[in-house]
Amino acid sequence: MAQNPDPTMSAQFPQPNITPQSHSTPAPQTQAVSYPPPYDGTTQPGFPVASITPGFSPAVMTAPQASHFPSAPLSEKAGVLGNELVYLGAMIPIPDGPSTPQSKADSQSDAYRVSDDYLLLKSAKKSLGWNEGILTKKLVELNPYQLKALSGHFYEKEKKTLAEFLPSKSRFNSWFNEVVHGRALGPVAYDAVLVRRAVEGAVNEQLLVELLLNRSNVEMETLKRVYKKNFGYDMMTDVSEELRNFTQAMFDTAMEGKRDAPTTPVNYVEVARQVDNLYNYGLGKNSQFVASMFWNTFIKPSDAHIAAVVDEYSKKYTNLRRMIKSTSGIEKHVKLGLLYIIDSVKSKRNNVQQGHTGAWRDAKLLEKAMVGAGTNDEALSYRIVRASWNPQRMRDVKDAYRRRYNGSLEKRVRSETSDWFKRILIELIEKEF
């Protein structure tokens, strides 16, 4: 892992002292469903979703650095409740835990009949191609708990996970298959596939920004574990080796997963000090960019703390977002990352206290995927799939898009897509959770 470009600053800007919170909530009593071995990353040829060789054993790999993985079990970490955790703002089953067809919140609803959906999806496979109507219906309506249970059932019957059985994107087929594949994988495994894709071949820094910045410690830890399990490599090493200079240092710091807890009270004395340091060490006239100070201000604190810094800087000096965007001394992709974080938390567009963050940011990114001469189908696919896991996030994004662009997101997507790709995206956006 790369060293911080300015290690001498560590004494002046100390690391936050973070104590993970633990939860004593007992694990919910659920019906056990066998969980399959990790998804082996195979896909149709020609598309770099994952290139791991089937049957690959992580045991032959060099052990990752100890600092990359905490010693405590995942279930003891803050943000984890029993066999569930919060990921992308939604409650999901722990990837390494037992397969459960429903969350505690759904325990009063009818039991999920996993065998019925197994038979239905089996029938969707035709001699040439698939029944897209069945795939759209089931991949849209099932929640992460049901998808995980169904994947386990598929492995019991077929020796293939759900994602392995269903189609995935290749250069020869539609982006419809990308959406199917992403939903079949579930939120964490799909993020892991996207990280892998972002560092294979030409590095996709924009995708890395969306996947790795402004994530909670539990999200980052979970993503690293699933990446290691599914691909056999250390995610931090894979990403870091493809980057350079301050961009590398920014992502290294984010992947360490050492943010302040969301419940940490905002220290307004520290906020005022950081505001002046931003001006004196990177944003003020003739100032020199000091990387560690920016990481300690934008990567490690809680969302509420960062939002306070954004507000205070704008009051004392000038609009912080515009200042960073116009400062020539900051690397292009560092600037991209900092602006993403600011857009995630700034109080003008987000309610950090209620956890409604990033909707305005996500609405702009969706429009960016569609604006111009040609639609970026890949970005449109993964942005809608990732938003679809959290019902409140999807509602917030649709509302933000309407207010920002004076039109509906659904109508915009319809105008830029076609066939079953359009159908599945629209159903994800319009789904009544």
Backbone torsions as a table, in degrees:
resi	resn	phi	psi	omega
1	MET	NA	140.0	-175.9
2	ALA	-69.2	146.8	176.0
3	GLN	-78.5	151.8	176.1
4	ASN	-61.2	132.5	-176.7
5	PRO	-60.6	-18.3	-179.6
6	ASP	-135.8	69.2	-176.4
7	PRO	-61.0	-20.8	-179.0
8	THR	-67.3	-16.2	-178.1
9	MET	-81.9	-8.9	-173.4
10	SER	-62.9	-32.5	179.3
11	ALA	-73.4	-36.3	-178.2
12	GLN	-73.5	-32.5	-179.9
13	PHE	-122.4	86.2	-173.5
14	PRO	-65.2	153.7	177.7
15	GLN	-72.0	143.3	176.1
16	PRO	-63.1	144.3	177.0
17	ASN	-93.4	107.7	-171.6
18	ILE	-112.3	127.6	175.3
19	THR	-115.3	110.5	-178.5
20	PRO	-59.1	139.5	177.1
21	GLN	-84.8	148.6	176.9
22	SER	-113.5	156.7	-179.9
23	HIS	-123.9	138.4	-179.8
24	SER	-100.1	7.9	-179.1
25	THR	-61.0	123.9	-178.2
26	PRO	-68.2	151.9	179.4
27	ALA	-66.8	138.5	-179.9
28	PRO	-66.8	147.0	177.4
29	GLN	-80.2	116.0	-176.5
30	THR	-132.3	158.7	175.6
31	GLN	-74.5	123.5	-176.3
32	ALA	-70.8	133.7	173.0
33	VAL	-126.3	129.5	-174.6
34	SER	-57.3	137.0	178.9
35	TYR	-101.4	132.5	-174.5
36	PRO	-76.9	167.2	171.0
37	PRO	-60.2	164.8	-177.4
38	PRO	-60.4	146.2	174.9
39	TYR	-57.6	128.9	-171.1
40	ASP	-86.6	2.5	173.2
41	GLY	83.8	0.6	-177.2
42	THR	-72.1	151.2	179.1
43	THR	-154.3	179.2	178.9
44	GLN	-69.9	148.8	-175.2
45	PRO	-64.0	150.4	172.5
46	GLY	99.2	-5.5	-179.2
47	PHE	-131.7	124.2	-171.4
48	PRO	-80.6	62.6	174.6
49	VAL	-76.4	-48.1	177.8
50	ALA	-162.5	134.5	-172.6
51	SER	-113.1	14.6	-179.5
52	ILE	-66.1	140.9	179.9
53	THR	-74.0	129.6	177.8
54	PRO	-54.5	139.4	-178.6
55	GLY	84.5	0.1	-179.5
56	PHE	-59.4	135.1	180.0
57	SER	-109.1	119.3	179.3
58	PRO	-62.1	-14.8	-176.4
59	ALA	-63.2	-23.8	-178.6
60	VAL	-86.7	-3.9	-179.6
61	MET	-82.2	156.0	172.5
62	THR	-65.1	135.0	-178.2
63	ALA	-62.2	138.9	179.1
64	PRO	-67.1	159.5	177.3
65	GLN	-60.9	142.6	-175.8
66	ALA	-59.9	-32.7	-177.3
67	SER	-68.2	-14.9	-177.0
68	HIS	-79.4	-20.2	-178.1
69	PHE	-132.0	128.5	178.1
70	PRO	-68.9	153.3	-176.7
71	SER	-77.6	-27.4	-177.8
72	ALA	-74.8	146.3	175.6
73	PRO	-59.0	153.1	-177.8
74	LEU	-56.7	-37.2	-175.1
75	SER	-68.1	-13.1	179.5
76	GLU	-91.7	-2.2	-175.3
77	LYS	-87.3	154.2	175.9
78	ALA	-61.3	140.1	-179.2
79	GLY	93.6	-0.9	179.0
80	VAL	-114.1	127.2	-179.5
81	LEU	-121.9	106.7	-178.9
82	GLY	59.6	-121.4	179.3
83	ASN	-98.4	19.7	-179.2
84	GLU	-126.0	157.9	174.0
85	LEU	-148.0	164.0	178.3
86	VAL	-94.3	123.2	-179.1
87	TYR	-140.3	126.6	-174.1
88	LEU	53.1	34.1	177.0
89	GLY	79.9	0.7	-178.0
90	ALA	-115.6	148.9	172.5
91	MET	-77.0	127.7	179.3
92	ILE	-135.5	161.3	175.3
93	PRO	-72.3	144.8	175.8
94	ILE	-60.6	128.6	-176.4
95	PRO	-55.5	-36.2	-178.1
96	ASP	-89.4	-1.2	-177.3
97	GLY	-88.5	-177.5	179.3
98	PRO	-67.7	150.5	176.8
99	SER	-76.3	125.1	179.7
100	THR	-126.3	131.4	-174.3
101	PRO	-73.6	-11.9	-178.7
102	GLN	-156.2	156.8	178.1
103	SER	-82.2	171.7	176.6
104	LYS	-59.5	-34.6	-179.4
105	ALA	-66.3	-23.7	-178.8
106	ASP	-99.6	8.5	-170.5
107	SER	-65.2	-19.8	-180.0
108	GLN	-88.1	-9.9	-179.1
109	SER	-81.5	170.6	179.9
110	ASP	-60.5	143.4	-179.5
111	ALA	-61.9	141.9	-179.6
112	TYR	-75.8	125.8	-178.6
113	ARG	-93.0	86.7	-174.1
114	VAL	-63.1	-33.9	-177.8
115	SER	-66.9	-32.2	179.0
116	ASP	-65.3	-44.6	179.9
117	ASP	-70.5	-31.0	175.3
118	TYR	-60.5	-48.1	-179.4
119	LEU	-66.8	-38.5	-180.0
120	LEU	-64.2	-45.2	-179.6
121	LEU	-70.7	-31.0	173.5
122	LYS	-61.3	-39.9	-178.6
123	SER	-71.4	-17.3	-179.1
124	ALA	-73.9	-16.7	-179.7
125	LYS	-84.6	116.7	-178.9
126	LYS	-102.9	172.6	-180.0
127	SER	-60.8	-36.9	175.4
128	LEU	-129.1	99.2	176.5
129	GLY	95.8	-158.1	-173.5
130	TRP	-137.9	159.5	170.8
131	ASN	-83.8	97.6	-174.4
132	GLU	-63.9	-29.5	179.0
133	GLY	-62.9	-43.8	178.2
134	ILE	-66.1	-44.2	179.8
135	LEU	-60.6	-43.8	-179.3
136	THR	-62.6	-48.0	-177.8
137	LYS	-58.7	-50.9	-173.7
138	LYS	-75.3	-41.1	-177.2
139	LEU	-70.9	-22.3	176.8
140	VAL	-82.6	-43.9	-170.0
141	GLU	-80.5	-24.1	-175.9
142	LEU	-78.7	140.4	177.7
143	ASN	-90.6	172.1	-175.9
144	PRO	-59.0	-32.4	178.9
145	TYR	-67.7	-45.4	179.5
146	GLN	-67.5	-38.8	178.4
147	LEU	-63.1	-39.1	179.5
148	LYS	-68.4	-42.6	178.1
149	ALA	-63.0	-41.3	179.6
150	LEU	-65.3	-38.6	178.3
151	SER	-64.1	-40.4	176.5
152	GLY	-63.2	-40.1	178.9
153	HIS	-65.7	-40.3	177.1
154	PHE	-60.1	-40.8	-178.6
155	TYR	-67.4	-36.8	177.6
156	GLU	-60.8	-39.7	-173.9
157	LYS	-89.7	-36.2	-169.8
158	GLU	-116.0	-8.8	-172.0
159	LYS	60.1	27.8	174.1
160	LYS	-137.7	141.4	172.7
161	THR	-71.9	169.9	177.7
162	LEU	-58.4	-43.6	-179.3
163	ALA	-65.6	-33.1	178.6
164	GLU	-73.9	-33.2	-178.6
165	PHE	-74.5	-40.8	-176.0
166	LEU	-81.7	163.6	-178.1
167	PRO	-70.6	154.4	174.3
168	SER	-129.7	169.9	-174.6
169	LYS	-73.7	137.3	168.3
170	SER	-136.0	174.8	-179.9
171	ARG	-71.6	-7.0	-177.5
172	PHE	-101.5	-4.1	-175.3
173	ASN	-132.1	-174.6	-170.8
174	SER	-81.9	158.5	173.3
175	TRP	-70.2	-9.7	170.0
176	PHE	-54.0	-41.3	-178.9
177	ASN	-66.2	-31.0	176.3
178	GLU	-63.7	-41.9	179.1
179	VAL	-66.4	-43.6	176.6
180	VAL	-58.3	-46.8	-178.2
181	HIS	-63.3	-44.4	180.0
182	GLY	-62.7	-43.0	178.8
183	ARG	-67.9	-38.2	-179.7
184	ALA	-66.2	-34.0	179.7
185	LEU	-69.8	-33.9	-172.9
186	GLY	91.1	166.4	-169.9
187	PRO	-61.9	-43.0	-175.1
188	VAL	-76.8	-48.2	-179.1
189	ALA	-63.1	-34.7	177.4
190	TYR	-67.9	-41.0	175.1
191	ASP	-59.8	-40.3	179.4
192	ALA	-62.6	-41.7	177.1
193	VAL	-62.4	-40.1	-179.9
194	LEU	-67.6	-38.4	175.9
195	VAL	-61.2	-45.7	179.5
196	ARG	-59.3	-44.1	179.9
197	ARG	-63.3	-37.7	-175.6
198	ALA	-66.3	-23.7	-177.0
199	VAL	-109.3	1.5	175.9
200	GLU	-92.7	129.2	-176.6
201	GLY	73.5	-138.8	177.9
202	ALA	-68.7	127.9	-175.7
203	VAL	-68.4	134.4	177.8
204	ASN	-103.3	88.1	-176.6
205	GLU	-65.5	-34.0	178.1
206	GLN	-60.8	-43.9	178.3
207	LEU	-64.8	-41.1	177.1
208	LEU	-62.1	-39.2	177.6
209	VAL	-57.9	-47.0	-177.0
210	GLU	-68.6	-29.3	-177.2
211	LEU	-87.0	-33.0	-166.3
212	LEU	-114.9	-15.9	-178.8
213	LEU	-98.9	149.8	-179.7
214	ASN	59.9	37.7	175.8
215	ARG	-105.4	151.1	177.1
216	SER	-74.0	164.4	178.6
217	ASN	-61.1	-40.7	180.0
218	VAL	-66.3	-42.0	177.1
219	GLU	-59.9	-46.1	-177.5
220	MET	-65.8	-43.4	179.1
221	GLU	-62.0	-44.1	-179.5
222	THR	-63.9	-43.5	179.9
223	LEU	-63.1	-42.1	179.2
224	LYS	-63.5	-40.3	-179.1
225	ARG	-66.5	-45.2	-178.7
226	VAL	-67.1	-39.6	176.8
227	TYR	-59.2	-46.6	179.3
228	LYS	-62.1	-43.2	-177.6
229	LYS	-67.4	-40.6	-174.2
230	ASN	-84.1	-28.7	-175.9
231	PHE	-115.2	-15.4	178.0
232	GLY	81.8	8.0	-178.4
233	TYR	-125.0	160.0	176.3
234	ASP	-81.5	121.1	-176.7
235	MET	-60.7	-41.7	-179.6
236	MET	-59.2	-42.6	-179.9
237	THR	-67.7	-45.9	-178.9
238	ASP	-58.4	-43.6	-178.5
239	VAL	-73.0	-47.6	-174.7
240	SER	-61.3	-38.4	-177.3
241	GLU	-66.6	-18.8	-179.1
242	GLU	-94.3	-1.1	-175.4
243	LEU	-118.3	169.7	-177.8
244	ARG	-140.9	156.1	167.7
245	ASN	57.0	-138.2	-174.3
246	PHE	-69.1	-28.5	176.2
247	THR	-63.5	-42.7	176.4
248	GLN	-61.6	-45.1	-178.9
249	ALA	-63.8	-37.7	179.0
250	MET	-62.2	-48.5	-178.8
251	PHE	-70.9	-35.9	175.4
252	ASP	-57.4	-45.6	-179.8
253	THR	-63.5	-42.8	-179.9
254	ALA	-64.6	-40.3	-176.6
255	MET	-72.9	-16.1	175.1
256	GLU	-64.1	-26.5	177.2
257	GLY	65.0	50.1	-178.1
258	LYS	-121.5	47.2	178.6
259	ARG	-80.0	154.9	171.2
260	ASP	-62.6	149.6	178.0
261	ALA	-63.1	146.4	179.9
262	PRO	-57.8	-26.0	-178.1
263	THR	-86.0	-1.8	-179.9
264	THR	-63.1	124.6	179.5
265	PRO	-61.9	144.3	178.2
266	VAL	-70.7	126.0	177.5
267	ASN	-94.1	101.2	-173.1
268	TYR	-73.7	-20.5	172.7
269	VAL	-67.3	-43.9	177.7
270	GLU	-66.8	-36.6	177.2
271	VAL	-59.0	-47.2	-179.3
272	ALA	-62.5	-40.3	179.1
273	ARG	-64.8	-42.1	-179.3
274	GLN	-68.6	-34.7	177.0
275	VAL	-60.8	-45.6	178.3
276	ASP	-67.0	-36.8	178.6
277	ASN	-66.1	-36.2	175.8
278	LEU	-59.0	-42.1	-180.0
279	TYR	-69.2	-41.6	-174.6
280	ASN	-80.9	-22.6	-174.9
281	TYR	-124.7	49.2	172.0
282	GLY	151.9	-31.9	-174.7
283	LEU	-108.8	-23.6	178.9
284	GLY	-76.3	164.6	-179.4
285	LYS	-61.5	130.6	178.1
286	ASN	64.4	15.8	177.6
287	SER	-86.4	157.8	-178.3
288	GLN	-106.6	136.0	-178.3
289	PHE	-66.0	120.9	177.1
290	VAL	-111.9	106.6	-169.7
291	ALA	-60.8	-48.5	-174.2
292	SER	-60.1	-33.0	178.4
293	MET	-66.1	-39.5	177.9
294	PHE	-67.9	-39.7	178.8
295	TRP	-63.9	-42.5	-179.3
296	ASN	-68.6	-16.9	-179.4
297	THR	-96.7	-36.5	-172.2
298	PHE	-115.2	-20.8	-176.1
299	ILE	-97.5	-42.6	-169.5
300	LYS	-92.1	-30.9	-178.4
301	PRO	-72.3	170.7	175.4
302	SER	-71.8	165.7	178.1
303	ASP	-59.2	-41.9	-178.5
304	ALA	-62.4	-38.9	179.3
305	HIS	-66.7	-45.0	179.7
306	ILE	-62.3	-41.6	178.8
307	ALA	-60.1	-38.7	178.1
308	ALA	-65.7	-38.7	177.1
309	VAL	-63.3	-44.7	179.9
310	VAL	-59.6	-46.5	-179.3
311	ASP	-64.0	-45.4	-175.1
312	GLU	-69.4	-38.8	178.6
313	TYR	-62.5	-43.0	-179.0
314	SER	-64.8	-33.0	177.8
315	LYS	-72.2	-42.0	-172.7
316	LYS	-84.3	-37.1	-175.8
317	TYR	-117.2	-83.1	-178.9
318	THR	-158.9	176.9	179.8
319	ASN	-57.6	118.9	-172.5
320	LEU	-66.0	-41.1	-178.7
321	ARG	-61.0	-47.5	179.9
322	ARG	-65.0	-34.1	-179.3
323	MET	-66.2	-45.8	178.8
324	ILE	-63.9	-42.2	-178.1
325	LYS	-61.7	-32.6	-175.5
326	SER	-96.3	-4.0	-177.1
327	THR	-81.8	118.0	-174.8
328	SER	-75.4	-19.2	-176.2
329	GLY	-81.0	2.7	180.0
330	ILE	-106.8	131.6	-179.5
331	GLU	-57.1	149.6	-175.5
332	LYS	-53.7	-48.9	-173.8
333	HIS	-81.7	-24.0	169.7
334	VAL	-65.8	-43.9	177.4
335	LYS	-59.3	-43.9	178.0
336	LEU	-58.0	-44.0	-179.6
337	GLY	-67.6	-43.7	-179.5
338	LEU	-64.0	-41.4	179.1
339	LEU	-65.5	-36.9	177.4
340	TYR	-61.6	-44.9	179.9
341	ILE	-64.3	-45.0	179.2
342	ILE	-60.4	-44.5	178.7
343	ASP	-64.6	-24.2	-179.7
344	SER	-73.0	-28.9	-168.1
345	VAL	-126.0	-14.2	-171.8
346	LYS	-58.0	135.2	-169.8
347	SER	-64.4	-25.2	-179.4
348	LYS	-61.9	-31.4	-175.4
349	ARG	-116.4	-2.7	-173.0
350	ASN	-137.8	151.8	170.7
351	ASN	-109.0	87.8	-174.7
352	VAL	-63.0	-38.7	-176.5
353	GLN	-62.9	-34.7	179.5
354	GLN	-91.5	-0.1	178.7
355	GLY	79.7	9.6	178.8
356	HIS	-90.9	83.4	-176.0
357	THR	-122.1	147.3	171.6
358	GLY	86.8	0.5	-176.5
359	ALA	-67.3	-44.2	178.8
360	TRP	-63.3	-42.8	176.4
361	ARG	-57.9	-48.1	-177.3
362	ASP	-67.4	-36.5	177.2
363	ALA	-61.9	-42.4	179.0
364	LYS	-66.2	-38.0	179.3
365	LEU	-67.5	-36.5	176.5
366	LEU	-65.0	-43.8	177.6
367	GLU	-63.7	-38.1	179.0
368	LYS	-60.8	-33.7	179.2
369	ALA	-70.0	-19.8	-175.7
370	MET	-109.6	-16.1	-174.5
371	VAL	-76.9	153.0	176.1
372	GLY	96.1	-164.9	-171.9
373	ALA	-67.8	-38.7	-176.9
374	GLY	-137.4	142.4	179.6
375	THR	-74.5	136.6	173.9
376	ASN	-85.1	89.1	-174.0
377	ASP	-62.7	-35.0	179.6
378	GLU	-63.3	-51.3	-179.4
379	ALA	-63.9	-40.1	178.1
380	LEU	-61.4	-40.4	-179.6
381	SER	-63.3	-55.9	-173.7
382	TYR	-71.0	-28.2	179.1
383	ARG	-70.4	-38.6	178.1
384	ILE	-74.2	-40.8	177.5
385	VAL	-60.2	-45.5	-177.1
386	ARG	-67.8	-32.4	177.1
387	ALA	-74.9	-23.3	-172.8
388	SER	-72.6	-17.2	-178.1
389	TRP	-70.9	-27.9	-175.1
390	ASN	-111.7	107.6	-177.1
391	PRO	-56.5	-42.9	-178.6
392	GLN	-66.8	-38.5	179.5
393	ARG	-62.5	-43.5	179.9
394	MET	-62.8	-41.7	177.9
395	ARG	-63.3	-42.0	179.6
396	ASP	-63.8	-40.6	-179.7
397	VAL	-64.7	-43.7	179.0
398	LYS	-62.4	-41.3	179.0
399	ASP	-66.2	-43.1	178.9
400	ALA	-63.2	-40.0	179.4
401	TYR	-63.7	-42.2	-179.9
402	ARG	-61.9	-42.7	-178.2
403	ARG	-72.3	-35.7	-176.7
404	ARG	-77.1	-40.4	-172.3
405	TYR	-114.5	3.8	175.7
406	ASN	56.0	43.5	178.6
407	GLY	-168.3	169.7	-177.7
408	SER	-88.4	144.1	176.4
409	LEU	-63.4	-39.3	-179.2
410	GLU	-59.3	-46.6	-179.4
411	LYS	-63.4	-38.4	179.9
412	ARG	-65.4	-43.7	-179.8
413	VAL	-65.9	-39.6	178.1
414	ARG	-58.5	-38.1	-176.6
415	SER	-73.7	-15.7	-174.4
416	GLU	-110.7	-4.0	-176.1
417	THR	-130.5	175.2	-178.3
418	SER	-150.9	166.0	172.7
419	ASP	55.5	-143.4	-175.3
420	TRP	-73.2	-23.6	174.2
421	PHE	-62.1	-45.0	176.4
422	LYS	-62.8	-44.5	-175.7
423	ARG	-60.3	-46.0	-176.2
424	ILE	-72.5	-35.5	177.1
425	LEU	-65.3	-44.0	-179.4
426	ILE	-64.3	-40.7	179.7
427	GLU	-66.3	-35.3	175.2
428	LEU	-65.3	-40.4	-179.2
429	ILE	-69.9	-40.6	-174.8
430	GLU	-89.9	-4.8	-175.4
431	LYS	-54.3	131.9	174.3
432	GLU	-91.5	104.9	-173.9
433	PHE	-74.6	NA	NA
